Amino acid sequence: MKRRRSAVKDLVSRVSAAAASALMLMIALTVVSEAQTDRRNRSPIVRPAATPTPKIEPEIISMANDFPDDDAERPVQQTDVASGRANGDTSSAQLIERLEARIRQLEAQRGSDPDAVQKRLMLNLDILTRAEQRSESLRKQIFEMIEKENAIQMRLDSIEFDIRPEMIERSVATAGSLRPEEVRESRRRQLAAERTNLQNLLAEVQRNKTNLETGIKKADELVERLRLRLDKEIDEALADGTEQKPDN
């Protein structure tokens, strides 16, 4: 009987010790868990730095290159009048065509954006300036053609006077020769050949002058159109600016 009671007491003490150990273990685990939780909460959260969005500035594309310099457009004056006429006609027609194409492009890009309006005004002003320079260049060329025409005509009048039989006879008599007939015939052929060449050259110069006059007329019409268009756009821009002032 005593042994049984002793065994029961021993078992109870062991159970109590095991329960106490389990309780202590649970308390220790709870403390450790709370400490880790506090540590996580206290550690700063590193946020990735925001990458700044690059500002894209509006890019102004200059079309000034659509229109070549006057020196490049001006046809080189050559001895061959036919070559000069062809170059002048081609460059004039190409320039007018480019200017008109640029005008159509600007009309298609019309908008209310102030920057776009300012850009369009500057481009129209540049086109107008180049058109005026082209018109002035054509006028200088036609003045040169008139001077050439007058010089050729004066020489033709002189040949018409010298080719008369009495003038040929006088020149042969002054020079003196044992074969006056051959000298007179040679002189007449020389003057006739020079007259033919000058007549052909005069016809070419006159055709060139006519083409230049046509080019000047077209250039002046283009300049007038550009001036009216630019004046209208300037007035519209000023009116828009006046209307926007009260809002600001």
Residue pairs with C-beta under 8 A, 6 or more apart in sequence:
58 115
60 119
63 102
63 123
63 126
64 126
66 98
66 102
67 95
67 98
67 99
67 102
67 126
67 127
67 130
68 95
70 130
70 133
70 134
70 137
73 91
73 95
73 134
73 137
74 91
74 137
75 84
75 87
75 88
75 91
75 141
76 84
76 87
77 84
77 144
78 84
78 87
81 148
81 201
81 204
81 205
81 208
82 204
84 208
85 204
85 207
85 208
85 211
88 138
88 141
88 208
88 211
88 212
88 215
89 211
89 215
92 134
92 138
92 215
92 218
92 219
93 215
95 130
95 134
96 215
96 218
96 219
96 222
99 127
99 130
99 131
99 222
99 226
100 222
102 123
102 127
103 124
103 127
103 225
103 226
103 229
106 120
106 123
106 124
109 116
109 120
110 120
111 117
112 240
117 233
117 237
117 240
118 237
120 233
121 230
121 233
121 234
121 237
124 226
124 229
124 230
124 233
125 230
127 226
128 223
128 226
128 227
128 230
131 219
131 222
131 223
131 226
132 223
134 219
135 216
135 219
135 220
135 223
138 212
138 215
138 216
138 219
139 216
141 212
142 209
142 212
142 213
142 216
145 205
145 208
145 209
145 212
146 209
148 205
149 202
149 205
149 206
149 209
152 198
152 201
152 202
152 205
153 202
155 198
156 195
156 198
156 199
156 202
159 191
159 194
159 195
159 198
160 195
161 167
162 168
162 171
162 191
163 188
163 191
163 192
163 195
168 184
168 187
168 188
168 191
169 184
171 187
172 180
172 183
172 184
172 187
173 180
175 183
177 183
